[in-house]
Amino acid sequence: MSDLAQRQSQSQKQIQKMSQVQIQALKYLTMNSRDLREEIFRAVEENPALEIVAGGEKMSGSQQNEYSSRASAAGSEAADANQRTLEAQADRGETLQQHLMAQLDLMKIPRDEYEVCQKLIYNLDENGCYGSSLAPQTLLDKSRPAQNIKLLERCIDRIQRMDPVGNCCRTLEESLFVQAKIAGDAPPLALFILDGHLELLSPPQPEKVLKKLLEYKKTWHSKKFAPEIALDTIALDEDSAEQAIKYILTLNPRPAGEYISDTSKADFFRPDIVLTITRMPGSIPADNFENGIVAGDSTCHFQIKYAGGDLPEVRLAKNINFDKTLVQQAQTFLNQLAYRQSTLALQGCAIVAAQKEFFLHGPGNLIPLTRRQIASQLKIHESTVSRMSGKKSNKYIQTEWGLFPASYFFVSGPSRASGTTTSSEAIKFRISKLLENSATPLSDQALTQKLNAQGIKISRRTVNKYRNQLGMDNSYGK
């Protein structure tokens, strides 16, 4: 017979309940800039203890009360502005994007290649470059295997060769180098100068340029174990320096200059740029996350800044007496906005610190990183990190290498024999370089052996998977 007697017991449980204020703060953390902007205007409209500062000018109380009427007129004003823009474009002729798309439409290329080219074209800025826009690799649709790095490189090369030659480069300096390589008639010394040494041309006088070249060569070989450089095989005299200068001056420093830029169809991602990472000269002894500073190497450090974009500045109204409840609500709202800003900046600092090699040397240098690691370091919940870095969070980070989604920096990968780790992205980069630099075709097994020799533990099957994702066929079929 079962024992049905009632017994009394005592247990202790720890339950964490989030307050409404905390829930709202996390909601703001998830919001994109457009929705948060609307939320700020709504809060200001409902609470007179808040005021907006636009362009350094304070909006008066009457202006705030009239916000709704102005907002209702915004649609027609935007339409008028758009019409004026279209009329201005009509007066100035076709845009850069129209000019490039007209050429692309005449090409018989596969659908995936066409779509990637189209995204690249509408991702170009007013200079015809992508350095201030989305990083090209973020434009690939990962759900479609044909859209891989090899295809991307082919698309970039295709656009660079379109008229005018030299668009779709990271910078205008790179554009000059690309123009010279495509032309195929550049003096070797001109190519050397264009390949990251344009500072040697200041001023563009043969005797002074020659002096700088000789000093550069001497300084380079003063380093221990310095390898041979292209300059070692080039005759250095005033005549060769003069020829290089004359050739460089024939190139177009702004190939997109005669066109206006039209990014109206670039709404593929509509990113929220929430952080900007800037390389600063000078080393620092340690990280300082509170001030958005992360140590780099012996020559530099990084400054991480929250990018408010077009979000309005909001503060407590000055010299006006309000009900204490309204003031408290206003202060809570400001605290929630500050929490969003500080949390995003701290996560950015942690990402830069963890992926320092990427920010120092660019793509191909990511290491495995999880959201749990960042959450543990900052002592916050993993879901808080996901609100910033989830693949659907629409939050991007501006770097000197381009614009990347926050999710880009969280990658997995096999371990190294030395105990450190390298990411799948970095391994793909190594595979592509091994294949490009090899005089003979390499099988998956040969690639596996070369990677293992570099300390990367990886199976032949994984190499084959990465190779397929890169779009680089195995010539041996194995």
Backbone torsions as a table, in degrees:
resi	resn	phi	psi	omega
1	MET	NA	128.2	-175.9
2	SER	-72.3	151.9	-179.4
3	ASP	-86.3	109.1	-178.0
4	LEU	-100.5	11.3	-177.3
5	ALA	-69.0	143.4	178.8
6	GLN	-80.8	135.4	177.7
7	ARG	-127.2	147.4	179.8
8	GLN	-108.0	129.0	179.2
9	SER	-133.0	161.5	-178.2
10	GLN	-125.9	131.4	178.1
11	SER	-136.4	157.5	-177.8
12	GLN	-122.6	128.6	179.2
13	LYS	-127.9	144.3	177.4
14	GLN	-107.0	113.2	-177.4
15	ILE	-120.5	125.1	179.1
16	GLN	-100.1	119.7	178.9
17	LYS	-109.7	132.3	179.1
18	MET	-84.5	135.8	176.9
19	SER	-75.5	165.6	178.3
20	GLN	-62.1	-33.5	178.7
21	VAL	-64.7	-43.7	179.2
22	GLN	-65.3	-40.2	179.2
23	ILE	-61.8	-42.3	-179.6
24	GLN	-66.9	-37.8	179.1
25	ALA	-62.6	-41.6	178.3
26	LEU	-68.5	-31.5	177.1
27	LYS	-64.2	-42.5	178.2
28	TYR	-65.6	-33.5	179.1
29	LEU	-62.8	-35.1	-177.9
30	THR	-80.2	-27.8	-173.7
31	MET	-61.1	146.5	169.9
32	ASN	-81.8	171.7	-174.3
33	SER	-62.4	-39.2	-178.3
34	ARG	-62.7	-48.0	-179.3
35	ASP	-67.5	-37.5	-179.9
36	LEU	-68.0	-35.6	177.5
37	ARG	-60.8	-46.1	178.0
38	GLU	-62.8	-37.0	179.6
39	GLU	-65.9	-38.5	179.1
40	ILE	-65.8	-45.1	179.1
41	PHE	-63.1	-37.9	179.3
42	ARG	-64.8	-43.8	-179.3
43	ALA	-63.0	-40.1	179.6
44	VAL	-67.1	-37.9	179.9
45	GLU	-66.3	-36.4	-176.5
46	GLU	-86.1	-22.6	-175.4
47	ASN	-124.1	107.4	-179.0
48	PRO	-67.8	-9.4	178.1
49	ALA	-79.0	-5.9	176.3
50	LEU	-106.2	147.2	174.6
51	GLU	-140.6	153.3	-178.9
52	ILE	-103.6	137.2	174.4
53	VAL	-109.5	116.3	-177.9
54	ALA	-117.3	120.9	179.1
55	GLY	59.6	29.0	179.5
56	GLY	85.5	-7.2	179.1
57	GLU	-104.6	132.9	-178.7
58	LYS	-80.0	134.8	174.4
59	MET	-78.4	128.7	-179.4
60	SER	-72.5	168.4	-180.0
61	GLY	-61.0	-39.3	179.6
62	SER	-66.9	-36.1	177.1
63	GLN	-64.1	-40.4	179.3
64	GLN	-65.1	-38.8	-179.6
65	ASN	-67.5	-24.5	-179.3
66	GLU	-91.7	5.9	-175.4
67	TYR	-59.0	-40.5	-177.4
68	SER	-61.9	-43.4	-179.1
69	SER	-66.6	-38.1	177.7
70	ARG	-66.0	-40.6	-179.0
71	ALA	-63.4	-36.7	-179.1
72	SER	-67.9	-26.7	179.0
73	ALA	-86.7	-9.1	-175.0
74	ALA	-61.3	-35.9	-178.5
75	GLY	-60.4	-47.7	-179.7
76	SER	-67.5	-37.2	178.1
77	GLU	-63.4	-41.7	178.7
78	ALA	-63.2	-39.1	179.0
79	ALA	-64.4	-42.2	178.3
80	ASP	-62.5	-42.9	180.0
81	ALA	-62.8	-40.0	179.7
82	ASN	-64.8	-39.4	178.9
83	GLN	-64.5	-41.4	178.2
84	ARG	-62.4	-39.0	178.5
85	THR	-63.2	-43.5	179.6
86	LEU	-63.6	-40.2	179.2
87	GLU	-65.0	-40.2	179.1
88	ALA	-64.6	-39.1	178.7
89	GLN	-65.3	-37.8	-179.9
90	ALA	-64.1	-37.7	179.7
91	ASP	-66.6	-34.8	-173.5
92	ARG	-93.0	-1.4	178.7
93	GLY	93.1	-167.5	-174.9
94	GLU	-71.3	154.2	179.3
95	THR	-84.7	167.9	177.1
96	LEU	-59.8	-43.0	-178.8
97	GLN	-64.5	-41.1	177.5
98	GLN	-63.1	-42.0	-178.6
99	HIS	-62.9	-43.7	-179.6
100	LEU	-72.8	-39.2	-179.7
101	MET	-66.0	-34.1	178.2
102	ALA	-61.4	-37.5	177.7
103	GLN	-72.9	-40.3	-179.6
104	LEU	-63.3	-38.2	-177.3
105	ASP	-66.9	-18.2	178.7
106	LEU	-86.3	-8.5	-177.0
107	MET	-91.8	137.6	176.5
108	LYS	-94.4	91.1	-177.5
109	ILE	-128.6	158.7	-179.4
110	PRO	-59.6	157.4	-176.4
111	ARG	-57.6	-45.7	-178.0
112	ASP	-62.6	-40.5	179.6
113	GLU	-66.2	-40.3	178.8
114	TYR	-62.0	-45.5	-176.6
115	GLU	-66.7	-38.6	178.3
116	VAL	-67.5	-41.4	176.7
117	CYS	-60.3	-42.2	179.8
118	GLN	-62.1	-44.2	178.2
119	LYS	-63.1	-41.3	179.0
120	LEU	-62.2	-42.6	-178.5
121	ILE	-63.1	-44.8	-178.6
122	TYR	-81.1	-0.4	176.1
123	ASN	-96.6	-2.9	-178.0
124	LEU	-77.4	143.8	178.2
125	ASP	-88.0	-170.4	-175.5
126	GLU	-65.3	-17.5	177.2
127	ASN	-94.4	1.5	-177.5
128	GLY	78.9	14.7	-179.0
129	CYS	-108.3	166.6	176.8
130	TYR	-114.5	2.4	-175.2
131	GLY	-61.1	-27.8	179.3
132	SER	-101.6	5.9	-178.8
133	SER	-116.2	-162.9	-178.7
134	LEU	-62.0	138.8	174.5
135	ALA	-62.4	132.7	-174.1
136	PRO	-51.4	-39.2	-176.9
137	GLN	-65.6	-20.2	178.7
138	THR	-77.1	-9.2	-179.8
139	LEU	-85.1	-10.8	-179.5
140	LEU	-73.9	140.8	175.5
141	ASP	-89.0	105.0	-174.8
142	LYS	-67.1	-16.3	178.7
143	SER	-78.8	-6.3	-179.3
144	ARG	-118.3	105.4	-174.3
145	PRO	-54.9	-30.1	-177.8
146	ALA	-67.8	-22.3	179.1
147	GLN	-88.1	89.0	-176.8
148	ASN	-126.2	-178.5	-176.1
149	ILE	-62.2	-38.4	-179.6
150	LYS	-63.2	-42.4	178.1
151	LEU	-64.4	-41.5	-179.8
152	LEU	-59.4	-45.8	179.6
153	GLU	-62.5	-37.4	178.9
154	ARG	-66.9	-38.4	179.6
155	CYS	-68.2	-42.3	178.4
156	ILE	-61.6	-44.8	178.9
157	ASP	-61.9	-38.3	-179.5
158	ARG	-62.9	-45.7	-178.3
159	ILE	-69.8	-37.1	179.1
160	GLN	-61.8	-28.4	-178.5
161	ARG	-88.9	-7.7	177.7
162	MET	-71.4	164.6	175.6
163	ASP	-83.2	129.2	-4.4
164	PRO	-78.3	142.8	-177.4
165	VAL	-65.3	138.3	173.2
166	GLY	107.3	9.6	173.5
167	ASN	-84.1	175.2	178.2
168	CYS	61.1	44.4	172.9
169	CYS	-115.1	165.5	-179.6
170	ARG	-70.8	-39.1	-179.5
171	THR	-138.8	168.7	176.2
172	LEU	-67.2	-31.3	176.1
173	GLU	-63.0	-43.5	177.6
174	GLU	-64.9	-33.4	179.4
175	SER	-60.3	-40.9	178.1
176	LEU	-61.6	-42.7	179.1
177	PHE	-63.2	-43.6	179.7
178	VAL	-63.6	-43.0	177.7
179	GLN	-57.3	-44.2	-178.7
180	ALA	-65.8	-41.1	-179.3
181	LYS	-67.5	-40.3	-179.9
182	ILE	-67.4	-38.4	179.1
183	ALA	-63.2	-37.6	176.2
184	GLY	76.5	7.8	-178.0
185	ASP	-120.9	18.3	-176.1
186	ALA	-78.5	136.9	172.6
187	PRO	-60.3	144.5	-179.1
188	PRO	-53.9	-37.4	-179.3
189	LEU	-67.7	-35.0	177.3
190	ALA	-64.2	-41.8	178.4
191	LEU	-62.9	-40.2	179.1
192	PHE	-62.5	-45.5	-179.0
193	ILE	-64.5	-41.3	-178.1
194	LEU	-70.1	-23.1	-177.2
195	ASP	-85.5	60.7	174.0
196	GLY	89.5	14.2	-178.4
197	HIS	-128.2	32.9	-177.4
198	LEU	-63.5	-22.2	-179.7
199	GLU	-63.4	-19.2	178.8
200	LEU	-70.0	-13.9	-178.2
201	LEU	-88.5	3.5	-177.5
202	SER	-105.2	107.3	-1.7
203	PRO	-84.4	161.1	-177.4
204	PRO	-81.2	61.0	178.1
205	GLN	-115.0	125.9	-172.5
206	PRO	-49.2	-46.8	-176.3
207	GLU	-66.0	-37.1	-179.4
208	LYS	-76.3	-36.6	176.6
209	VAL	-64.3	-42.7	179.1
210	LEU	-60.4	-44.2	179.8
211	LYS	-59.5	-42.8	179.8
212	LYS	-66.9	-37.3	178.7
213	LEU	-64.2	-43.4	179.2
214	LEU	-65.5	-38.8	177.7
215	GLU	-66.3	-40.8	178.6
216	TYR	-61.1	-45.8	-178.4
217	LYS	-63.7	-42.0	179.8
218	LYS	-64.8	-44.8	179.8
219	THR	-63.1	-40.7	-179.2
220	TRP	-60.9	-46.7	-175.7
221	HIS	-81.7	-3.0	173.9
222	SER	-78.3	-13.1	177.6
223	LYS	-78.5	148.0	178.2
224	LYS	-68.9	136.9	176.8
225	PHE	57.7	29.1	178.8
226	ALA	-67.7	126.2	-179.3
227	PRO	-75.0	168.4	177.9
228	GLU	-68.9	143.9	177.9
229	ILE	-120.5	168.0	-176.8
230	ALA	-58.5	-30.3	-178.3
231	LEU	-63.6	-23.3	-178.7
232	ASP	-69.8	-22.4	-176.3
233	THR	-103.2	7.2	-177.2
234	ILE	-110.1	134.3	176.6
235	ALA	-69.7	123.0	-177.6
236	LEU	-106.1	108.3	173.9
237	ASP	-152.3	176.1	-176.3
238	GLU	-65.4	-33.1	179.8
239	ASP	-64.4	-46.3	179.6
240	SER	-66.1	-36.6	178.0
241	ALA	-64.8	-40.9	-179.9
242	GLU	-66.3	-41.8	178.5
243	GLN	-62.0	-41.9	179.5
244	ALA	-63.1	-43.7	-179.8
245	ILE	-62.9	-46.6	-179.4
246	LYS	-60.5	-40.7	-179.5
247	TYR	-65.5	-46.7	-177.7
248	ILE	-60.6	-36.2	-179.4
249	LEU	-70.6	-14.2	177.1
250	THR	-83.3	-13.3	-178.5
251	LEU	-78.0	158.5	-178.6
252	ASN	-89.3	110.0	-177.5
253	PRO	-68.7	-19.6	178.2
254	ARG	-140.6	82.6	-176.2
255	PRO	-60.7	-26.5	-178.9
256	ALA	-92.6	7.2	-172.0
257	GLY	-60.6	-31.6	-176.7
258	GLU	-85.2	0.4	179.9
259	TYR	-117.2	156.7	170.9
260	ILE	-97.3	156.0	-176.1
261	SER	-93.7	137.2	178.4
262	ASP	-130.3	104.2	179.4
263	THR	-106.5	25.0	-176.5
264	SER	-63.0	-25.3	179.0
265	LYS	-100.7	14.7	-178.0
266	ALA	-88.5	18.6	-176.4
267	ASP	-83.0	49.3	179.0
268	PHE	-77.8	-33.6	-177.1
269	PHE	-126.9	-30.2	-174.2
270	ARG	45.8	64.2	-172.8
271	PRO	-73.5	150.4	168.8
272	ASP	-96.1	111.1	177.8
273	ILE	-81.3	101.1	-172.8
274	VAL	-96.2	-18.4	-178.9
275	LEU	-143.3	144.8	171.6
276	THR	-121.6	131.1	-179.0
277	ILE	-109.9	119.4	-177.1
278	THR	-119.1	130.4	175.5
279	ARG	-78.9	124.8	-178.7
280	MET	-112.8	140.9	178.8
281	PRO	-68.9	147.5	177.9
282	GLY	97.6	135.5	179.3
283	SER	-87.9	156.3	175.6
284	ILE	-128.0	153.6	-174.6
285	PRO	-71.7	-29.3	-175.1
286	ALA	-156.3	163.2	176.8
287	ASP	-68.1	151.7	175.6
288	ASN	-138.7	77.9	-174.8
289	PHE	-58.8	-35.7	-176.0
290	GLU	-60.8	-31.8	179.1
291	ASN	-104.3	13.1	176.5
292	GLY	68.2	36.2	-177.9
293	ILE	-122.2	133.2	178.7
294	VAL	-128.3	132.7	179.3
295	ALA	-65.0	144.5	178.2
296	GLY	-108.9	-105.1	175.1
297	ASP	-126.0	-155.6	-176.1
298	SER	-71.9	-8.3	-176.3
299	THR	-115.1	-16.7	-172.0
300	CYS	-153.1	169.1	169.8
301	HIS	-140.7	177.3	-175.8
302	PHE	-121.3	140.0	175.9
303	GLN	-109.1	123.0	-179.8
304	ILE	-107.6	122.1	-178.4
305	LYS	-126.2	141.8	174.6
306	TYR	-74.4	130.6	-179.4
307	ALA	-103.0	103.8	-178.3
308	GLY	-71.9	-19.8	180.0
309	GLY	62.2	-130.9	-179.0
310	ASP	-95.5	18.0	177.1
311	LEU	-67.1	133.7	179.1
312	PRO	-70.6	148.2	173.8
313	GLU	-81.4	134.6	-177.5
314	VAL	-132.5	145.5	-178.7
315	ARG	-153.4	174.5	174.6
316	LEU	-69.7	138.7	178.8
317	ALA	-63.8	143.5	-176.9
318	LYS	-96.0	144.0	171.1
319	ASN	56.3	31.2	176.8
320	ILE	-131.3	132.9	180.0
321	ASN	-89.5	125.2	179.1
322	PHE	-125.3	165.2	173.9
323	ASP	-59.1	139.1	-176.5
324	LYS	-57.7	-33.9	179.8
325	THR	-63.6	-42.1	178.7
326	LEU	-64.6	-40.8	179.1
327	VAL	-64.2	-41.2	179.6
328	GLN	-64.7	-41.5	178.7
329	GLN	-64.6	-39.3	179.1
330	ALA	-65.3	-42.5	179.7
331	GLN	-65.4	-38.3	177.3
332	THR	-62.1	-41.6	179.1
333	PHE	-62.9	-43.7	178.8
334	LEU	-64.6	-38.3	177.9
335	ASN	-63.6	-37.3	-179.9
336	GLN	-68.2	-38.1	176.6
337	LEU	-66.8	-40.2	178.8
338	ALA	-65.2	-36.3	177.8
339	TYR	-62.7	-41.9	178.1
340	ARG	-60.0	-47.3	-177.3
341	GLN	-64.4	-47.7	-177.0
342	SER	-68.7	-38.0	-179.5
343	THR	-65.7	-43.1	178.4
344	LEU	-64.8	-41.1	-179.2
345	ALA	-66.3	-41.4	179.1
346	LEU	-63.8	-41.2	177.5
347	GLN	-64.1	-37.8	176.8
348	GLY	-61.6	-41.9	177.8
349	CYS	-61.1	-44.1	-178.9
350	ALA	-65.3	-37.7	178.4
351	ILE	-65.6	-44.9	179.7
352	VAL	-62.4	-43.1	-179.9
353	ALA	-63.0	-38.9	-178.0
354	ALA	-75.7	-36.3	-177.2
355	GLN	-107.9	41.8	-174.3
356	LYS	-58.6	-37.6	-178.7
357	GLU	-62.4	-35.8	176.6
358	PHE	-64.1	-47.8	-175.7
359	PHE	-71.1	-20.5	175.7
360	LEU	-85.1	-40.1	-169.6
361	HIS	-122.4	-6.7	174.7
362	GLY	94.1	-174.8	-178.4
363	PRO	-53.3	146.8	-177.1
364	GLY	98.6	2.6	-176.5
365	ASN	-127.1	22.3	176.2
366	LEU	-75.9	148.3	172.4
367	ILE	-114.6	159.2	178.6
368	PRO	-56.4	135.5	-178.8
369	LEU	-149.7	134.0	178.3
370	THR	-114.9	158.4	176.6
371	ARG	-66.0	-30.0	178.4
372	ARG	-64.1	-36.9	178.5
373	GLN	-63.6	-44.4	179.5
374	ILE	-65.4	-42.5	179.7
375	ALA	-62.1	-41.8	179.8
376	SER	-64.7	-41.5	-179.2
377	GLN	-64.5	-41.2	-176.9
378	LEU	-90.3	-4.0	-179.7
379	LYS	58.7	47.3	175.1
380	ILE	-128.6	169.5	-178.3
381	HIS	-75.8	147.0	-178.2
382	GLU	-59.7	-33.6	179.7
383	SER	-65.2	-28.5	177.0
384	THR	-66.0	-39.5	176.4
385	VAL	-66.0	-39.7	-178.9
386	SER	-64.3	-29.6	179.4
387	ARG	-64.2	-26.3	176.3
388	MET	-92.0	-41.1	-166.9
389	SER	-109.0	8.3	176.7
390	GLY	-63.8	152.4	-176.3
391	LYS	-63.2	-21.9	179.6
392	LYS	-105.5	13.6	-176.5
393	SER	-77.6	-17.0	177.7
394	ASN	61.2	29.5	179.7
395	LYS	-112.4	131.4	-173.4
396	TYR	-123.0	159.0	179.6
397	ILE	-123.3	125.7	179.3
398	GLN	-87.6	121.9	179.4
399	THR	-124.2	171.2	176.9
400	GLU	-68.4	-14.1	179.9
401	TRP	-94.9	-1.2	-179.0
402	GLY	128.9	-173.6	-178.3
403	LEU	-100.3	123.2	-175.5
404	PHE	-124.9	142.8	172.1
405	PRO	-65.8	146.6	-179.1
406	ALA	-57.7	-31.7	-179.5
407	SER	-65.7	-20.4	-177.3
408	TYR	-59.5	-30.1	-173.2
409	PHE	-86.9	-0.7	177.5
410	PHE	-106.9	106.5	-174.5
411	VAL	-136.5	159.5	177.2
412	SER	-109.6	171.3	178.0
413	GLY	174.8	160.9	179.1
414	PRO	-70.6	167.0	-176.2
415	SER	-90.6	158.4	175.3
416	ARG	-90.8	155.3	178.5
417	ALA	-65.0	-27.7	-177.8
418	SER	-76.1	-8.7	-179.4
419	GLY	105.1	-20.2	174.0
420	THR	-84.5	179.6	-177.2
421	THR	-131.0	158.2	174.3
422	THR	-133.9	150.5	-171.6
423	SER	-88.3	165.3	176.1
424	SER	-62.9	-35.6	179.1
425	GLU	-63.9	-42.0	-179.9
426	ALA	-68.9	-36.4	178.9
427	ILE	-66.2	-41.0	176.9
428	LYS	-60.5	-40.1	178.9
429	PHE	-61.7	-43.4	179.3
430	ARG	-64.7	-41.1	179.5
431	ILE	-61.4	-45.8	-179.2
432	SER	-61.8	-38.6	179.6
433	LYS	-69.9	-39.3	178.4
434	LEU	-61.7	-42.3	-179.2
435	LEU	-69.3	-39.3	-178.9
436	GLU	-68.3	-36.4	-173.7
437	ASN	-90.7	-3.2	-178.5
438	SER	-85.9	132.8	179.7
439	ALA	-73.1	-23.3	179.4
440	THR	-124.0	156.9	178.7
441	PRO	-60.3	144.8	179.3
442	LEU	-114.5	132.0	176.0
443	SER	-79.6	168.0	176.5
444	ASP	-59.4	-38.3	-179.4
445	GLN	-65.8	-40.8	178.9
446	ALA	-65.3	-40.0	177.1
447	LEU	-63.3	-42.5	179.5
448	THR	-59.5	-43.7	-179.4
449	GLN	-65.6	-40.0	179.2
450	LYS	-66.2	-40.0	178.8
451	LEU	-68.2	-40.4	177.6
452	ASN	-62.3	-36.7	178.9
453	ALA	-65.9	-24.9	177.6
454	GLN	-87.3	4.2	177.0
455	GLY	92.3	11.0	-179.2
456	ILE	-102.1	113.0	178.0
457	LYS	-78.9	113.8	-176.7
458	ILE	-152.6	146.0	-179.2
459	SER	-91.1	160.1	178.4
460	ARG	-61.7	-35.8	-180.0
461	ARG	-63.5	-40.0	178.8
462	THR	-68.1	-39.4	176.7
463	VAL	-59.6	-43.0	179.6
464	ASN	-62.3	-41.1	179.5
465	LYS	-63.3	-47.2	180.0
466	TYR	-64.3	-37.7	-179.6
467	ARG	-63.9	-41.1	178.3
468	ASN	-65.9	-38.2	178.6
469	GLN	-65.7	-30.4	177.1
470	LEU	-78.9	-14.5	-178.3
471	GLY	77.8	22.8	-179.4
472	MET	-107.1	107.0	-173.6
473	ASP	-67.2	152.0	174.8
474	ASN	-88.5	112.3	-176.4
475	SER	-65.5	-21.9	-178.1
476	TYR	-91.1	-9.7	-179.3
477	GLY	71.3	18.3	-178.1
478	LYS	-128.4	NA	NA
